[in-house]
């Protein structure tokens, strides 16, 4: 919300409130300092006609205001009156006689350590009070935080959701400031409570450093840094910097919830420090020196509307060494389980793995088609419907590539059989090595990326946290051990056939 004080025409009233001074303007409408017939002054937002141009939009506004009216928090400028159905619809909130955080930092510089921690805690509590009534803020940023004395007061809570109806927004414009929007919102996905956590982190970083953590420049450059998690938090206290860095994680599943943030702020301990990643900053920039690199991270005037531009594809942040180790172990155990299954039930496991490969490749082709559509015209509510409708075609498309991959994998498996024969390995060892080779070739052979990619959507999130990784490791490891136990007690089960495709003498294949 920009601040451009201006006197309204004398005596102008809206809903029984006399308008005194124009405080600012935002996407939803114009905000005035207003005086009721009795009682304290209020900040009265006069809603723009295009936002409430029909009964459906007014009903939407009424539902939101009904929920937001239940908020009672010292950290929020709560709603005191509203009339969504009036000739001139309005929402009146508690008047906060203080500058915005954006203006305060611009005029006086970053907050000191004590005031910064007070703001971080109070702002988190204010957002939590909004979430408690089932509403997301979705536009937390320095200009939406007013400072009363030293107390942060959150404004414009929840009303951003009213203006999110595509019929009510300007085509091609981004609702919000790119440096303070979570990456999932930039990608066209629905906001969640952890989207507000991301915006909280960016706002606290601005308060402590005097600049946006994702720098300035064209919107494409800013959104690219947001997606990568490429932020500059130099100047924040060490413990608070680690909390803010966790809140700015581009993956919402790895981002802390507000309860965790408040616990850390209360002394529960911030997350462990992540090792510096030299691959985050492009090498071409790093080669030009630190001064040029840091020039990217200067504050952008967030009051200027930014046209939405679809950014180019951005690589995900590089995982830490421990997470990469956990991923590798989980992939290894999955391969061992596949090899054990092929040892215990060769004739059943062989086609089963082939069918799974076919389905995974089909799902990957369908997901790629959906991603291509979204890059061309943005995310749409009917994308899941198109995904399901197009699935049969992608199942057919996947057949040629799957057959090629299967022939490649069978060829390598036969090579493994010959090596085991040359080494005089017993039947069980030969089957296990062959099965391991077959499973690995399906994932690594020509076109195997379309097998690995869908599996990675499960493996990588599980490996991101030690708890979920350990559970997955135990489950898959137990399955592999169960197949091994069956082989050791009952031998190889050749069902539905009577035996192997080649003769075996004393446990050794005879070719």
N, C-alpha and C positions, 0 to 999 in steps of 0.2 A: 504494500500500500504506500503510495507516494505521499509526501506531506507538502501540500501547496495551499496554506491557509487563505481563505477567501470569504468575504462577507456575502451571505445570501441576501436576496431582496428583503427589506425590512418587513417584519410581520408575517413572513412565510411560515406556515405550519403544516405538519404532516402527522396525521393521527393524533392530534391534540398536543403535539410537541412543537414548540417554537424553535426554529433553526437559528442558531447564533453564529457559528463559524464553520466553514468547510474545513474538515481536518485532513481529508485525503480522498484518494480514489483507487479502486481495485477492480478486478474482473467482475465481481458481483454487483457493484454499484458505487455510489458516492456516500462517504461518511461525513456526518455533520456533528458538531457539538450542539446538543439540543437541550432545551429546558422544558420540563413538564409544568403543568399548572401547579402542581405541588410535588415536593420531593427533590431529590438530588439530580444534578445534570447527568445526561447519558450520552453515549456515542451512538448515534442513530444512523444506521445504514439503510439508505433508500435503494431498493433493489431495481436494477435496470429492467426496462420493459421486455427486452428480448429474453431475459432469464425466466420471467414468469409470464410468458405471452399467452398461455392457455391454461385450462383448468388442471390438466395433467401436471404441468410444471408447478402450479400453485399447490397442488396436493402433495407433490414431492417436497416442496419447501416446508409445508406445514408438518409433515412427518419428521423431517430433520429437526425443525425447531422444537417440536414436542419432545424429542429425545434429548436435545441439547439443553433444554430448560431445566433438566434434572441435575445438571452439573453444579456443584457447590464446592469451590476450591479457592484458596487464597492465591493460587498461581494462575487462575483463569479469569478473564473478564466475562463473567457469566451473563446469560441473557436475562433481562429484566422485563421485557415486553416485546410483543410482535403482533403483526397483523398481515398474514400472507394473503388474505382474501380482500384487503382493502383496495380502494381505487388506486392508491399509491402504496404498494406493499412495502413494509419496512421490518427491520429487526433492530431492537435497541439493546445495547449491552452496557455494563458498568463502564463509566468513563474513567480512564486511567490518565492522570495528568503527568505524563512523562514522555521522554523521547523514545523512539524505537531503538533497539539494540544496534541496528545498522547505523543510525545517525549518531548514537552515543560513541561508538567505536571510531567512526569517521572523524568526529570532532575531538575526542579526548584520547584516542588510542586504545590498544587492547586492555582488557581488565587485568587487575593484579591477581595474584594467586588466590587470596581468600575470596574476593568477589567472584572470580571465575568458578571456583568450586561451588559457591552458593548458587550461582546461576545454573550450573550444570545440574545440581540436585533439584532445584525448584522447577526447572523446565521439564525434567524427567517426570516429576510428580504431577505437573500440569497435564502433560500428555497422557499419563496413566489415568487421570481423572476423566479425560475425554473418552479413553478406551473403555472405562468402566461402565459407560452408558451405551456401549455397543456402536460407537461412532469412531471413525478414523479422521485425523486432522488432514493429512495428505498435502499440506503446504506449510510445514514448519520451516521457517527461515528467519534471518535477523530482522527483516522489516515487519514480521508478524509477532515479534516479542517486544513488548513495551517495558520500560524500566521505571518503576515507581520507587523513588529513593534508590535502593539497591536491589529491590525485589523484581524478578522477571515475571511479567504477566502475559500469558498466551492469549492472542486474539485470533479472530477469523477461524475458530475451530469448527471442523466438520462441514462448514458451508461450502468448501471446495467440492464436496461430493455432490451437492445440488447442481453445481455448474458443470458436472462431468457428463451430463447427458449430451450426446453428439448433436442433438437438434439445437442445443442452446449455446454451443461454442462456435468460435470462428474457425472455419476449415483451414487447416495448415498451420495453426498456432498451438504452441505447447502451453498447457495450463500449468504454470509454475515456472520456477527459475531453475535451469538445468543443473547448476552447481549444488543445488539443495534437494534435488529429486533422486529417489532411489533408482538404481539401474533397472529393476524390474518394471517400474512405471515407464521409464524411457523406452523399454522394449515392448510396451503396449499391454503388459499383463496387469491384472487387478492389484491394487495396493493391499498390503496386509499391515498388521500392527508393527511388524519389523521394518516396514517402509518408513514409518514415522521414526523408528530408532535410527535409521540411516540419516534422516534429515536432522534429528537431534544432534548426532555426531558432527555433521557439517556445520551446524549453527554454533555449537560449542567451540569448534575449531576456529571459526571466524572471530568469536568473542575473545579467544585467547591469543590469536596471532594477528588479527586485523586484516586478514585476507581469506578469501574462499580457499578451502583445502584443495580444490580441483582447478584453481587458477582462473585465468581469463582467456579470452580469445573467441573465435567463432564457436557457435553452439556445437558443431560437429566435433571440434577438438575437446571441448569440455565434457560432452557426453561420452566420448571415447575414453577419457581418463576415469570418469565415473565407473564405466563398465570394467575397466582394468583394475580398479582399486588403486590407481596411481595418484596418491595424495601427498601433500606437503604439510606435515604437522610440527615442523621445527618451531620451537618457541613455547610449546605446551609443557607443563610439568610432566616428568617422566611417567608417573603412575597414571595420570589423566590421559596422557598421550596414548598409552596402551589400551585404555578403555575406549577412547574415541576411535582408534584404529580398528578395534574389534567391531564397533558399531558401523564402520564404513566398509566392512567386508562386502564385496559385490555379490556374494552368494547369500541370499536371505536365510538359507538353512543353517549357515554358520554364524549368522549374526546373533548377538545376545538379545534376549527379551528385556523389557523394561524392568522386570523384577530383578534380573541379574545385574543390570546396569545400576539400579539403586543399591543393591547389596554391595557391589564393588565400591560405589561412592561412599557408602557407610563404613567402609573399612574391611569388607570381606575379601579384598585382594583382587587386583586386576589380573587379566589373563597373562600367561607367560609371553615374554618378548619374542616376536617372530624374527628370524634372521634376515638381515638385509639381502635383498634380491637384486643383483647387478643387472638382471635381464629386464627389469621393469622400465627403466629409462632407455629409449632408443640409443644405440651406440653412436649414431651420427651426432646426436645432441651432446652426449657425454664427452665426445672427442673435442667439442668446442669449448669445454671448460664449464666449471660450476656456475659462473656468473650467467652464462647464456641459458643454462638449464633452469636456474631459479627464476629467470625473467618470465617464464611461463606462468609462474604462480603469483600473479598479482591480482588484486581485487577487481572484479567486474562490477559495473553499476547494475545492480539487480533490478532497478526500477524500470529498465528499458525492456519492453516485450521482446521476446526472442522467437523468430519464426522457427517452426519445427522443421528440422532436416534429418532425414534418415541417415545415421552415420554408417561408415563402412564397418565391415566385420572386425571385431576386436578379439584378440586372443584372451582366454581366461587367465587369471593370475596363476603364476607358477606355484605349485604346492611345495610345502617345506620338505626337508629330507626325511623326517619321520613319517609324514603322510605318504610320500612316495614309497617308502619301505613297506608300510602297511598295505598299500595297493599291490605291490609286487607279491607279498605273501598271500594275499587273498586270490590273486590271479593264479598263483602256483597251486594253491589248495584246490581251486576249481579244476585245474588241469589234472591233478592227481585223482580227484573224484571221478572225472570222466574216464581216465585210464583204468581205475578200479572197477567202474561199471562195465567197461568193455571186457575186463578180465572175468568178471563174475557171470555176465550174460552177453556173450559176444554177438549172437544173432539178433538179440533184441536191442542192445545198445547201439549197434552200428547204424541201423536205419533211423532210430530215435534221434541220434545226434544230427543226422542228415536233415530230418524234418525240422528240428529246432533251428538249424542253420538257415533253412529256407524261410521260416517264419521271421527270424531276426532280420534277415536281409530285406524281407517284404516291409517290415515295420520301419527299417531305416530308410528305404526308398520313399515311403509315405511321409515320414517326418521331414525328409529333404524337400519334398514337394510343398509341404505346408510352410517350411521356412522360406522357400523361394517366393511363395505367394505373399507372405508377411513382409518381406523386404520390398516387394513391389508396391503394395498398397496398404501396409500396416495390418496389425492384428484385428480380427473381426470375431464377433461372438459366435459365428457359425463355422469357424475353423474346425472344431471337433467333428461337426456334422460332415464337412467335406472330407475330413480324414477317414471317417468310417465309410462314406460312399465310395471313395476312391480306393479303399483297401483291396477289393477283389482284383482291380486292375494291377495294383502293385504286387499282389501275390503272383499273378501271371508273369509280370515283368521280371520277377526275381528268379524264375525257373532257369533260364540259360546260364546266368552267372553262378547259380547254385550248382548246376551240373558240372560246369568247368571246375569250380572249386572242389567238388567231390572227387572228380577224376584226379586232380592234382594231389589231394590228400590221400587217396587210395594208393597212388603211385609211391608216395613217400612211406606209407604204411607197409607196403610190400618190400620196400628197401630195408625197412627196419626188421621185417621177418627174416630176410636174407642175412642181415648182420647178426641177429640172434642165433640163426642156424650155424653160422660160421663160428660163433662163440660157444656152441653147444649148450645154450641156455635151455632150462626146462620150459615146459609148456606155459606155466603161470607167468614166469618172467617174460617170456616171448610175447604173450598176450598183453601184458601190462605195458611193455615198451612200445608195442605196436599201437595200442590204444592211446597212449600218451602222444605218440607221433601223429596219429590221425586227428586227435582233438586239437593239438597245437597247429597243425597244418590248416584246419578249418578256420582258425582265428587269424593266422598269419599269411595264408596263401593269397593268390590273386583275388581281389574283391573281399578279402577278409576284414577290411576296415568296417564294412557294413555289418559284420558279425560282432566285432569288438565294440562298436559305438553304442548299440543298445545295451549291451552288457555293462559298459562303463557307466551308463546312467544309474545303474544299481551299485556297482562296485565302488565308484569314486565317492558318492555320498556316504556309503557305509564306512569307508576308510577315513573319512574326514574327521570322525570323532573316535577316540580309542574304545569307548564303551560299545558302540554299535559295531565297530570292526571286530571286537573280541567275540561278540555274540555270533556274527556271521562266520567267523573263522571256526568257532566251535561247532556250529550247525553243519557246515560243509565238511569239516574234518571228521565229524561223527559219521556222516553219510559215507565218506570214503572208507573209514574204518569198518563200517558195517559190511560193505562189499568185500573188503579184505577178509573179514571174519568168515563170511559165507564161503569164500574160495578155500580158506584153510580148513574148514570143517566138512564141507560138502563137495568141494572140487568145482570145476567149471561146469556151469549149466548151459548146455547147448540147445535148450528148448528154443523154438519148436522143432528143431531138427535133432537127429540122433547123435550127431558127433561133429568133429571139426571137418573142414573141407580138405584136409590132408591127413595121412596116417601118422600116428604117434606111437613111438616105442620107448618104454621106460621114461615117459614124461618128456621126451625130446622129439620135436617134429622131424619127420622123415620126408625129405623133398626129392 
